[in-house]
Amino acid sequence: GAVFLPASGYREGTTMKDVRVMGLYWTPNCYINNVISFGFGSGEVNLFYGYERHQGLSVRLVRDL
């Protein structure tokens, strides 16, 4: 099976940023006041610690089949 993760960007206030450029998703982990996020862009995959909860990253439920 495969998991489809669209490049959905993130929200800053009422503006959407990096749509179709980056995929940014929350993970279930928290580091102090920032939630750890998973992201990908052109040729890279990373974990990020700098996005805050109010920035509206995507959520994608994934489970093993």
CHARMM internal coordinates of N, CA and C (Angstrom, degrees):
IC EDIT
DIST 1 N 1 CA 1.4282
DIST 1 CA 1 C 1.5180
ANGL 1 N 1 CA 1 C 110.66
DIST 1 C 2 N 1.2717
ANGL 1 CA 1 C 2 N 115.49
DIHE 1 N 1 CA 1 C 2 N 157.81
DIST 2 N 2 CA 1.4556
ANGL 1 C 2 N 2 CA 122.96
DIHE 1 CA 1 C 2 N 2 CA 179.48
DIST 2 CA 2 C 1.5206
ANGL 2 N 2 CA 2 C 109.64
DIHE 1 C 2 N 2 CA 2 C -123.85
DIST 2 C 3 N 1.3112
ANGL 2 CA 2 C 3 N 115.42
DIHE 2 N 2 CA 2 C 3 N 157.32
DIST 3 N 3 CA 1.4540
ANGL 2 C 3 N 3 CA 122.15
DIHE 2 CA 2 C 3 N 3 CA 176.70
DIST 3 CA 3 C 1.5254
ANGL 3 N 3 CA 3 C 107.23
DIHE 2 C 3 N 3 CA 3 C -114.29
DIST 3 C 4 N 1.3321
ANGL 3 CA 3 C 4 N 117.06
DIHE 3 N 3 CA 3 C 4 N 127.53
DIST 4 N 4 CA 1.4542
ANGL 3 C 4 N 4 CA 121.73
DIHE 3 CA 3 C 4 N 4 CA 178.34
DIST 4 CA 4 C 1.5139
ANGL 4 N 4 CA 4 C 109.05
DIHE 3 C 4 N 4 CA 4 C -96.97
DIST 4 C 5 N 1.3261
ANGL 4 CA 4 C 5 N 116.68
DIHE 4 N 4 CA 4 C 5 N 117.71
DIST 5 N 5 CA 1.4622
ANGL 4 C 5 N 5 CA 122.43
DIHE 4 CA 4 C 5 N 5 CA 178.77
DIST 5 CA 5 C 1.5268
ANGL 5 N 5 CA 5 C 108.32
DIHE 4 C 5 N 5 CA 5 C -120.71
DIST 5 C 6 N 1.3239
ANGL 5 CA 5 C 6 N 118.22
DIHE 5 N 5 CA 5 C 6 N 100.85
DIST 6 N 6 CA 1.4672
ANGL 5 C 6 N 6 CA 120.26
DIHE 5 CA 5 C 6 N 6 CA -178.71
DIST 6 CA 6 C 1.5274
ANGL 6 N 6 CA 6 C 112.27
DIHE 5 C 6 N 6 CA 6 C -69.48
DIST 6 C 7 N 1.3199
ANGL 6 CA 6 C 7 N 116.21
DIHE 6 N 6 CA 6 C 7 N 153.18
DIST 7 N 7 CA 1.4632
ANGL 6 C 7 N 7 CA 122.71
DIHE 6 CA 6 C 7 N 7 CA 176.39
DIST 7 CA 7 C 1.5249
ANGL 7 N 7 CA 7 C 108.11
DIHE 6 C 7 N 7 CA 7 C -78.41
DIST 7 C 8 N 1.3186
ANGL 7 CA 7 C 8 N 115.70
DIHE 7 N 7 CA 7 C 8 N 83.88
DIST 8 N 8 CA 1.4567
ANGL 7 C 8 N 8 CA 121.73
DIHE 7 CA 7 C 8 N 8 CA -169.44
DIST 8 CA 8 C 1.5192
ANGL 8 N 8 CA 8 C 114.86
DIHE 7 C 8 N 8 CA 8 C -95.49
DIST 8 C 9 N 1.3429
ANGL 8 CA 8 C 9 N 119.00
DIHE 8 N 8 CA 8 C 9 N -7.17
DIST 9 N 9 CA 1.4539
ANGL 8 C 9 N 9 CA 121.13
DIHE 8 CA 8 C 9 N 9 CA 178.62
DIST 9 CA 9 C 1.5175
ANGL 9 N 9 CA 9 C 113.23
DIHE 8 C 9 N 9 CA 9 C 69.66
DIST 9 C 10 N 1.3330
ANGL 9 CA 9 C 10 N 116.12
DIHE 9 N 9 CA 9 C 10 N -153.28
DIST 10 N 10 CA 1.4638
ANGL 9 C 10 N 10 CA 121.63
DIHE 9 CA 9 C 10 N 10 CA 179.80
DIST 10 CA 10 C 1.5254
ANGL 10 N 10 CA 10 C 109.31
DIHE 9 C 10 N 10 CA 10 C -151.61
DIST 10 C 11 N 1.3183
ANGL 10 CA 10 C 11 N 116.36
DIHE 10 N 10 CA 10 C 11 N 170.05
DIST 11 N 11 CA 1.4620
ANGL 10 C 11 N 11 CA 121.92
DIHE 10 CA 10 C 11 N 11 CA -178.00
DIST 11 CA 11 C 1.5187
ANGL 11 N 11 CA 11 C 110.03
DIHE 10 C 11 N 11 CA 11 C -106.54
DIST 11 C 12 N 1.3121
ANGL 11 CA 11 C 12 N 116.14
DIHE 11 N 11 CA 11 C 12 N 138.37
DIST 12 N 12 CA 1.4574
ANGL 11 C 12 N 12 CA 121.61
DIHE 11 CA 11 C 12 N 12 CA 171.87
DIST 12 CA 12 C 1.5264
ANGL 12 N 12 CA 12 C 106.71
DIHE 11 C 12 N 12 CA 12 C -129.47
DIST 12 C 13 N 1.3249
ANGL 12 CA 12 C 13 N 116.02
DIHE 12 N 12 CA 12 C 13 N 102.66
DIST 13 N 13 CA 1.4643
ANGL 12 C 13 N 13 CA 120.82
DIHE 12 CA 12 C 13 N 13 CA -170.91
DIST 13 CA 13 C 1.5186
ANGL 13 N 13 CA 13 C 108.81
DIHE 12 C 13 N 13 CA 13 C 68.67
DIST 13 C 14 N 1.3171
ANGL 13 CA 13 C 14 N 117.19
DIHE 13 N 13 CA 13 C 14 N -120.89
DIST 14 N 14 CA 1.4680
ANGL 13 C 14 N 14 CA 120.82
DIHE 13 CA 13 C 14 N 14 CA 177.13
DIST 14 CA 14 C 1.5295
ANGL 14 N 14 CA 14 C 111.75
DIHE 13 C 14 N 14 CA 14 C -105.20
DIST 14 C 15 N 1.3303
ANGL 14 CA 14 C 15 N 116.89
DIHE 14 N 14 CA 14 C 15 N 8.28
DIST 15 N 15 CA 1.4614
ANGL 14 C 15 N 15 CA 121.99
DIHE 14 CA 14 C 15 N 15 CA -178.29
DIST 15 CA 15 C 1.5153
ANGL 15 N 15 CA 15 C 110.90
DIHE 14 C 15 N 15 CA 15 C -103.74
DIST 15 C 16 N 1.3172
ANGL 15 CA 15 C 16 N 117.06
DIHE 15 N 15 CA 15 C 16 N 135.57
DIST 16 N 16 CA 1.4609
ANGL 15 C 16 N 16 CA 122.16
DIHE 15 CA 15 C 16 N 16 CA 174.55
DIST 16 CA 16 C 1.5206
ANGL 16 N 16 CA 16 C 108.96
DIHE 15 C 16 N 16 CA 16 C -89.62
DIST 16 C 17 N 1.3323
ANGL 16 CA 16 C 17 N 116.97
DIHE 16 N 16 CA 16 C 17 N 134.78
DIST 17 N 17 CA 1.4579
ANGL 16 C 17 N 17 CA 123.17
DIHE 16 CA 16 C 17 N 17 CA -178.23
DIST 17 CA 17 C 1.5306
ANGL 17 N 17 CA 17 C 110.32
DIHE 16 C 17 N 17 CA 17 C -118.75
DIST 17 C 18 N 1.3065
ANGL 17 CA 17 C 18 N 117.38
DIHE 17 N 17 CA 17 C 18 N 144.28
DIST 18 N 18 CA 1.4665
ANGL 17 C 18 N 18 CA 125.29
DIHE 17 CA 17 C 18 N 18 CA 172.39
DIST 18 CA 18 C 1.5281
ANGL 18 N 18 CA 18 C 114.45
DIHE 17 C 18 N 18 CA 18 C 58.93
DIST 18 C 19 N 1.3157
ANGL 18 CA 18 C 19 N 117.76
DIHE 18 N 18 CA 18 C 19 N 28.53
DIST 19 N 19 CA 1.4636
ANGL 18 C 19 N 19 CA 120.54
DIHE 18 CA 18 C 19 N 19 CA 175.84
DIST 19 CA 19 C 1.5350
ANGL 19 N 19 CA 19 C 107.97
DIHE 18 C 19 N 19 CA 19 C -66.82
DIST 19 C 20 N 1.2960
ANGL 19 CA 19 C 20 N 117.37
DIHE 19 N 19 CA 19 C 20 N 135.47
DIST 20 N 20 CA 1.4700
ANGL 19 C 20 N 20 CA 125.93
DIHE 19 CA 19 C 20 N 20 CA -176.60
DIST 20 CA 20 C 1.5280
ANGL 20 N 20 CA 20 C 112.93
DIHE 19 C 20 N 20 CA 20 C 67.04
DIST 20 C 21 N 1.3298
ANGL 20 CA 20 C 21 N 117.18
DIHE 20 N 20 CA 20 C 21 N 9.68
DIST 21 N 21 CA 1.4632
ANGL 20 C 21 N 21 CA 121.63
DIHE 20 CA 20 C 21 N 21 CA 177.38
DIST 21 CA 21 C 1.5247
ANGL 21 N 21 CA 21 C 110.06
DIHE 20 C 21 N 21 CA 21 C -115.38
DIST 21 C 22 N 1.3367
ANGL 21 CA 21 C 22 N 115.87
DIHE 21 N 21 CA 21 C 22 N -44.43
DIST 22 N 22 CA 1.4607
ANGL 21 C 22 N 22 CA 121.85
DIHE 21 CA 21 C 22 N 22 CA -179.51
DIST 22 CA 22 C 1.5220
ANGL 22 N 22 CA 22 C 110.43
DIHE 21 C 22 N 22 CA 22 C -131.06
DIST 22 C 23 N 1.2985
ANGL 22 CA 22 C 23 N 115.66
DIHE 22 N 22 CA 22 C 23 N 147.99
DIST 23 N 23 CA 1.4601
ANGL 22 C 23 N 23 CA 121.50
DIHE 22 CA 22 C 23 N 23 CA 170.01
DIST 23 CA 23 C 1.5129
ANGL 23 N 23 CA 23 C 107.42
DIHE 22 C 23 N 23 CA 23 C -108.60
DIST 23 C 24 N 1.3095
ANGL 23 CA 23 C 24 N 117.47
DIHE 23 N 23 CA 23 C 24 N 121.84
DIST 24 N 24 CA 1.4602
ANGL 23 C 24 N 24 CA 122.23
DIHE 23 CA 23 C 24 N 24 CA -179.04
DIST 24 CA 24 C 1.5257
ANGL 24 N 24 CA 24 C 108.98
DIHE 23 C 24 N 24 CA 24 C -126.52
DIST 24 C 25 N 1.3134
ANGL 24 CA 24 C 25 N 116.13
DIHE 24 N 24 CA 24 C 25 N 126.09
DIST 25 N 25 CA 1.4616
ANGL 24 C 25 N 25 CA 122.33
DIHE 24 CA 24 C 25 N 25 CA -174.32
DIST 25 CA 25 C 1.5160
ANGL 25 N 25 CA 25 C 110.24
DIHE 24 C 25 N 25 CA 25 C -134.98
DIST 25 C 26 N 1.3458
ANGL 25 CA 25 C 26 N 115.53
DIHE 25 N 25 CA 25 C 26 N 142.30
DIST 26 N 26 CA 1.4502
ANGL 25 C 26 N 26 CA 120.41
DIHE 25 CA 25 C 26 N 26 CA 174.79
DIST 26 CA 26 C 1.5226
ANGL 26 N 26 CA 26 C 110.21
DIHE 25 C 26 N 26 CA 26 C -70.32
DIST 26 C 27 N 1.3305
ANGL 26 CA 26 C 27 N 116.02
DIHE 26 N 26 CA 26 C 27 N 148.86
DIST 27 N 27 CA 1.4582
ANGL 26 C 27 N 27 CA 121.81
DIHE 26 CA 26 C 27 N 27 CA 167.51
DIST 27 CA 27 C 1.5285
ANGL 27 N 27 CA 27 C 106.57
DIHE 26 C 27 N 27 CA 27 C -108.33
DIST 27 C 28 N 1.3066
ANGL 27 CA 27 C 28 N 119.20
DIHE 27 N 27 CA 27 C 28 N 168.51
DIST 28 N 28 CA 1.4698
ANGL 27 C 28 N 28 CA 119.90
DIHE 27 CA 27 C 28 N 28 CA 179.24
DIST 28 CA 28 C 1.5245
ANGL 28 N 28 CA 28 C 113.05
DIHE 27 C 28 N 28 CA 28 C -80.49
DIST 28 C 29 N 1.3283
ANGL 28 CA 28 C 29 N 118.96
DIHE 28 N 28 CA 28 C 29 N 12.94
DIST 29 N 29 CA 1.4643
ANGL 28 C 29 N 29 CA 122.50
DIHE 28 CA 28 C 29 N 29 CA -176.16
DIST 29 CA 29 C 1.5177
ANGL 29 N 29 CA 29 C 111.69
DIHE 28 C 29 N 29 CA 29 C -106.79
DIST 29 C 30 N 1.3355
ANGL 29 CA 29 C 30 N 115.94
DIHE 29 N 29 CA 29 C 30 N 148.66
DIST 30 N 30 CA 1.4655
ANGL 29 C 30 N 30 CA 121.16
DIHE 29 CA 29 C 30 N 30 CA -179.88
DIST 30 CA 30 C 1.5240
ANGL 30 N 30 CA 30 C 109.21
DIHE 29 C 30 N 30 CA 30 C -126.36
DIST 30 C 31 N 1.3221
ANGL 30 CA 30 C 31 N 116.84
DIHE 30 N 30 CA 30 C 31 N 141.59
DIST 31 N 31 CA 1.4631
ANGL 30 C 31 N 31 CA 123.03
DIHE 30 CA 30 C 31 N 31 CA 177.99
DIST 31 CA 31 C 1.5234
ANGL 31 N 31 CA 31 C 107.21
DIHE 30 C 31 N 31 CA 31 C -126.53
DIST 31 C 32 N 1.2994
ANGL 31 CA 31 C 32 N 117.55
DIHE 31 N 31 CA 31 C 32 N 103.69
DIST 32 N 32 CA 1.4636
ANGL 31 C 32 N 32 CA 125.67
DIHE 31 CA 31 C 32 N 32 CA -174.76
DIST 32 CA 32 C 1.5360
ANGL 32 N 32 CA 32 C 107.85
DIHE 31 C 32 N 32 CA 32 C 55.15
DIST 32 C 33 N 1.3325
ANGL 32 CA 32 C 33 N 120.61
DIHE 32 N 32 CA 32 C 33 N -116.38
DIST 33 N 33 CA 1.4639
ANGL 32 C 33 N 33 CA 121.82
DIHE 32 CA 32 C 33 N 33 CA -178.72
DIST 33 CA 33 C 1.5199
ANGL 33 N 33 CA 33 C 113.29
DIHE 32 C 33 N 33 CA 33 C -96.08
DIST 33 C 34 N 1.3165
ANGL 33 CA 33 C 34 N 117.89
DIHE 33 N 33 CA 33 C 34 N -4.38
DIST 34 N 34 CA 1.4581
ANGL 33 C 34 N 34 CA 121.41
DIHE 33 CA 33 C 34 N 34 CA -179.22
DIST 34 CA 34 C 1.5193
ANGL 34 N 34 CA 34 C 110.59
DIHE 33 C 34 N 34 CA 34 C -106.31
DIST 34 C 35 N 1.2927
ANGL 34 CA 34 C 35 N 115.51
DIHE 34 N 34 CA 34 C 35 N 140.37
DIST 35 N 35 CA 1.4553
ANGL 34 C 35 N 35 CA 120.78
DIHE 34 CA 34 C 35 N 35 CA 176.07
DIST 35 CA 35 C 1.5183
ANGL 35 N 35 CA 35 C 107.77
DIHE 34 C 35 N 35 CA 35 C -86.91
DIST 35 C 36 N 1.3064
ANGL 35 CA 35 C 36 N 116.82
DIHE 35 N 35 CA 35 C 36 N 137.72
DIST 36 N 36 CA 1.4646
ANGL 35 C 36 N 36 CA 120.49
DIHE 35 CA 35 C 36 N 36 CA 177.66
DIST 36 CA 36 C 1.5159
ANGL 36 N 36 CA 36 C 108.13
DIHE 35 C 36 N 36 CA 36 C -72.94
DIST 36 C 37 N 1.3216
ANGL 36 CA 36 C 37 N 116.31
DIHE 36 N 36 CA 36 C 37 N 134.26
DIST 37 N 37 CA 1.4557
ANGL 36 C 37 N 37 CA 120.33
DIHE 36 CA 36 C 37 N 37 CA -179.94
DIST 37 CA 37 C 1.5229
ANGL 37 N 37 CA 37 C 110.28
DIHE 36 C 37 N 37 CA 37 C -123.78
DIST 37 C 38 N 1.2993
ANGL 37 CA 37 C 38 N 115.13
DIHE 37 N 37 CA 37 C 38 N 157.42
DIST 38 N 38 CA 1.4513
ANGL 37 C 38 N 38 CA 124.56
DIHE 37 CA 37 C 38 N 38 CA 178.35
DIST 38 CA 38 C 1.5168
ANGL 38 N 38 CA 38 C 106.78
DIHE 37 C 38 N 38 CA 38 C -109.54
DIST 38 C 39 N 1.3141
ANGL 38 CA 38 C 39 N 117.60
DIHE 38 N 38 CA 38 C 39 N 133.34
DIST 39 N 39 CA 1.4519
ANGL 38 C 39 N 39 CA 118.75
DIHE 38 CA 38 C 39 N 39 CA -179.14
DIST 39 CA 39 C 1.5100
ANGL 39 N 39 CA 39 C 112.68
DIHE 38 C 39 N 39 CA 39 C -143.93
DIST 39 C 40 N 1.3026
ANGL 39 CA 39 C 40 N 115.04
DIHE 39 N 39 CA 39 C 40 N 157.86
DIST 40 N 40 CA 1.4568
ANGL 39 C 40 N 40 CA 120.56
DIHE 39 CA 39 C 40 N 40 CA 176.17
DIST 40 CA 40 C 1.5171
ANGL 40 N 40 CA 40 C 109.19
DIHE 39 C 40 N 40 CA 40 C -145.10
DIST 40 C 41 N 1.3010
ANGL 40 CA 40 C 41 N 114.70
DIHE 40 N 40 CA 40 C 41 N 151.49
DIST 41 N 41 CA 1.4568
ANGL 40 C 41 N 41 CA 121.96
DIHE 40 CA 40 C 41 N 41 CA 177.35
DIST 41 CA 41 C 1.5129
ANGL 41 N 41 CA 41 C 108.37
DIHE 40 C 41 N 41 CA 41 C -143.41
DIST 41 C 42 N 1.2799
ANGL 41 CA 41 C 42 N 116.48
DIHE 41 N 41 CA 41 C 42 N -151.91
DIST 42 N 42 CA 1.4525
ANGL 41 C 42 N 42 CA 121.89
DIHE 41 CA 41 C 42 N 42 CA -178.60
DIST 42 CA 42 C 1.5278
ANGL 42 N 42 CA 42 C 110.53
DIHE 41 C 42 N 42 CA 42 C -69.18
DIST 42 C 43 N 1.3226
ANGL 42 CA 42 C 43 N 115.81
DIHE 42 N 42 CA 42 C 43 N 97.32
DIST 43 N 43 CA 1.4567
ANGL 42 C 43 N 43 CA 120.92
DIHE 42 CA 42 C 43 N 43 CA 175.88
DIST 43 CA 43 C 1.5151
ANGL 43 N 43 CA 43 C 116.36
DIHE 42 C 43 N 43 CA 43 C 78.85
DIST 43 C 44 N 1.3130
ANGL 43 CA 43 C 44 N 119.69
DIHE 43 N 43 CA 43 C 44 N 12.80
DIST 44 N 44 CA 1.4540
ANGL 43 C 44 N 44 CA 120.81
DIHE 43 CA 43 C 44 N 44 CA 179.53
DIST 44 CA 44 C 1.5239
ANGL 44 N 44 CA 44 C 112.34
DIHE 43 C 44 N 44 CA 44 C -139.35
DIST 44 C 45 N 1.3325
ANGL 44 CA 44 C 45 N 115.39
DIHE 44 N 44 CA 44 C 45 N 150.03
DIST 45 N 45 CA 1.4598
ANGL 44 C 45 N 45 CA 122.94
DIHE 44 CA 44 C 45 N 45 CA 175.46
DIST 45 CA 45 C 1.5254
ANGL 45 N 45 CA 45 C 106.31
DIHE 44 C 45 N 45 CA 45 C -134.45
DIST 45 C 46 N 1.3393
ANGL 45 CA 45 C 46 N 117.52
DIHE 45 N 45 CA 45 C 46 N 129.50
DIST 46 N 46 CA 1.4616
ANGL 45 C 46 N 46 CA 120.99
DIHE 45 CA 45 C 46 N 46 CA -175.66
DIST 46 CA 46 C 1.5188
ANGL 46 N 46 CA 46 C 112.07
DIHE 45 C 46 N 46 CA 46 C -145.71
DIST 46 C 47 N 1.3320
ANGL 46 CA 46 C 47 N 114.99
DIHE 46 N 46 CA 46 C 47 N 163.01
DIST 47 N 47 CA 1.4585
ANGL 46 C 47 N 47 CA 122.61
DIHE 46 CA 46 C 47 N 47 CA 165.35
DIST 47 CA 47 C 1.5179
ANGL 47 N 47 CA 47 C 106.72
DIHE 46 C 47 N 47 CA 47 C -101.10
DIST 47 C 48 N 1.3312
ANGL 47 CA 47 C 48 N 117.21
DIHE 47 N 47 CA 47 C 48 N 140.18
DIST 48 N 48 CA 1.4560
ANGL 47 C 48 N 48 CA 122.40
DIHE 47 CA 47 C 48 N 48 CA -178.28
DIST 48 CA 48 C 1.5188
ANGL 48 N 48 CA 48 C 110.02
DIHE 47 C 48 N 48 CA 48 C -122.79
DIST 48 C 49 N 1.3339
ANGL 48 CA 48 C 49 N 116.94
DIHE 48 N 48 CA 48 C 49 N 145.35
DIST 49 N 49 CA 1.4562
ANGL 48 C 49 N 49 CA 122.54
DIHE 48 CA 48 C 49 N 49 CA 178.24
DIST 49 CA 49 C 1.5265
ANGL 49 N 49 CA 49 C 112.37
DIHE 48 C 49 N 49 CA 49 C -115.93
DIST 49 C 50 N 1.3260
ANGL 49 CA 49 C 50 N 119.09
DIHE 49 N 49 CA 49 C 50 N -3.96
DIST 50 N 50 CA 1.4513
ANGL 49 C 50 N 50 CA 121.56
DIHE 49 CA 49 C 50 N 50 CA -171.56
DIST 50 CA 50 C 1.5122
ANGL 50 N 50 CA 50 C 116.74
DIHE 49 C 50 N 50 CA 50 C -91.63
DIST 50 C 51 N 1.3202
ANGL 50 CA 50 C 51 N 118.86
DIHE 50 N 50 CA 50 C 51 N -11.43
DIST 51 N 51 CA 1.4677
ANGL 50 C 51 N 51 CA 120.00
DIHE 50 CA 50 C 51 N 51 CA -178.85
DIST 51 CA 51 C 1.5244
ANGL 51 N 51 CA 51 C 109.49
DIHE 50 C 51 N 51 CA 51 C -83.11
DIST 51 C 52 N 1.3176
ANGL 51 CA 51 C 52 N 115.83
DIHE 51 N 51 CA 51 C 52 N 138.81
DIST 52 N 52 CA 1.4553
ANGL 51 C 52 N 52 CA 120.50
DIHE 51 CA 51 C 52 N 52 CA 179.45
DIST 52 CA 52 C 1.5226
ANGL 52 N 52 CA 52 C 110.09
DIHE 51 C 52 N 52 CA 52 C -100.19
DIST 52 C 53 N 1.3079
ANGL 52 CA 52 C 53 N 116.03
DIHE 52 N 52 CA 52 C 53 N 163.08
DIST 53 N 53 CA 1.4636
ANGL 52 C 53 N 53 CA 121.77
DIHE 52 CA 52 C 53 N 53 CA -174.41
DIST 53 CA 53 C 1.5222
ANGL 53 N 53 CA 53 C 113.62
DIHE 52 C 53 N 53 CA 53 C -57.43
DIST 53 C 54 N 1.3329
ANGL 53 CA 53 C 54 N 117.89
DIHE 53 N 53 CA 53 C 54 N -33.68
DIST 54 N 54 CA 1.4623
ANGL 53 C 54 N 54 CA 120.33
DIHE 53 CA 53 C 54 N 54 CA -176.78
DIST 54 CA 54 C 1.5348
ANGL 54 N 54 CA 54 C 113.14
DIHE 53 C 54 N 54 CA 54 C -74.24
DIST 54 C 55 N 1.3340
ANGL 54 CA 54 C 55 N 118.76
DIHE 54 N 54 CA 54 C 55 N -5.45
DIST 55 N 55 CA 1.4596
ANGL 54 C 55 N 55 CA 120.82
DIHE 54 CA 54 C 55 N 55 CA -175.81
DIST 55 CA 55 C 1.5235
ANGL 55 N 55 CA 55 C 114.43
DIHE 54 C 55 N 55 CA 55 C -84.23
DIST 55 C 56 N 1.2856
ANGL 55 CA 55 C 56 N 118.60
DIHE 55 N 55 CA 55 C 56 N -0.41
DIST 56 N 56 CA 1.4543
ANGL 55 C 56 N 56 CA 122.00
DIHE 55 CA 55 C 56 N 56 CA 167.82
DIST 56 CA 56 C 1.5156
ANGL 56 N 56 CA 56 C 117.07
DIHE 55 C 56 N 56 CA 56 C 64.01
DIST 56 C 57 N 1.3250
ANGL 56 CA 56 C 57 N 117.95
DIHE 56 N 56 CA 56 C 57 N 46.13
DIST 57 N 57 CA 1.4572
ANGL 56 C 57 N 57 CA 119.33
DIHE 56 CA 56 C 57 N 57 CA 173.74
DIST 57 CA 57 C 1.5256
ANGL 57 N 57 CA 57 C 109.00
DIHE 56 C 57 N 57 CA 57 C -68.85
DIST 57 C 58 N 1.3066
ANGL 57 CA 57 C 58 N 116.55
DIHE 57 N 57 CA 57 C 58 N 165.36
DIST 58 N 58 CA 1.4568
ANGL 57 C 58 N 58 CA 121.49
DIHE 57 CA 57 C 58 N 58 CA -176.70
DIST 58 CA 58 C 1.5145
ANGL 58 N 58 CA 58 C 112.28
DIHE 57 C 58 N 58 CA 58 C -78.78
DIST 58 C 59 N 1.3174
ANGL 58 CA 58 C 59 N 114.51
DIHE 58 N 58 CA 58 C 59 N 161.47
DIST 59 N 59 CA 1.4661
ANGL 58 C 59 N 59 CA 122.55
DIHE 58 CA 58 C 59 N 59 CA 174.08
DIST 59 CA 59 C 1.5078
ANGL 59 N 59 CA 59 C 106.98
DIHE 58 C 59 N 59 CA 59 C -126.01
DIST 59 C 60 N 1.3077
ANGL 59 CA 59 C 60 N 116.71
DIHE 59 N 59 CA 59 C 60 N 132.27
DIST 60 N 60 CA 1.4547
ANGL 59 C 60 N 60 CA 121.55
DIHE 59 CA 59 C 60 N 60 CA 178.66
DIST 60 CA 60 C 1.5189
ANGL 60 N 60 CA 60 C 107.77
DIHE 59 C 60 N 60 CA 60 C -135.44
DIST 60 C 61 N 1.3156
ANGL 60 CA 60 C 61 N 117.42
DIHE 60 N 60 CA 60 C 61 N 114.94
DIST 61 N 61 CA 1.4524
ANGL 60 C 61 N 61 CA 121.17
DIHE 60 CA 60 C 61 N 61 CA -179.98
DIST 61 CA 61 C 1.5240
ANGL 61 N 61 CA 61 C 109.18
DIHE 60 C 61 N 61 CA 61 C -76.35
DIST 61 C 62 N 1.3318
ANGL 61 CA 61 C 62 N 115.52
DIHE 61 N 61 CA 61 C 62 N 127.13
DIST 62 N 62 CA 1.4580
ANGL 61 C 62 N 62 CA 121.79
DIHE 61 CA 61 C 62 N 62 CA -177.94
DIST 62 CA 62 C 1.5230
ANGL 62 N 62 CA 62 C 107.52
DIHE 61 C 62 N 62 CA 62 C -133.43
DIST 62 C 63 N 1.3079
ANGL 62 CA 62 C 63 N 116.26
DIHE 62 N 62 CA 62 C 63 N 136.32
DIST 63 N 63 CA 1.4714
ANGL 62 C 63 N 63 CA 119.46
DIHE 62 CA 62 C 63 N 63 CA 175.97
DIST 63 CA 63 C 1.5123
ANGL 63 N 63 CA 63 C 109.28
DIHE 62 C 63 N 63 CA 63 C -144.90
DIST 63 C 64 N 1.3147
ANGL 63 CA 63 C 64 N 116.34
DIHE 63 N 63 CA 63 C 64 N 156.03
DIST 64 N 64 CA 1.4524
ANGL 63 C 64 N 64 CA 121.56
DIHE 63 CA 63 C 64 N 64 CA 176.12
DIST 64 CA 64 C 1.5098
ANGL 64 N 64 CA 64 C 110.48
DIHE 63 C 64 N 64 CA 64 C -70.88
DIST 64 C 65 N 1.3112
ANGL 64 CA 64 C 65 N 116.42
DIHE 64 N 64 CA 64 C 65 N 140.57
DIST 65 N 65 CA 1.4690
ANGL 64 C 65 N 65 CA 120.50
DIHE 64 CA 64 C 65 N 65 CA 177.26
DIST 65 CA 65 C 1.5067
ANGL 65 N 65 CA 65 C 110.65
DIHE 64 C 65 N 65 CA 65 C -96.73
END
COOR INIT
IC SEED 1 N 1 CA 1 C
IC BUILD
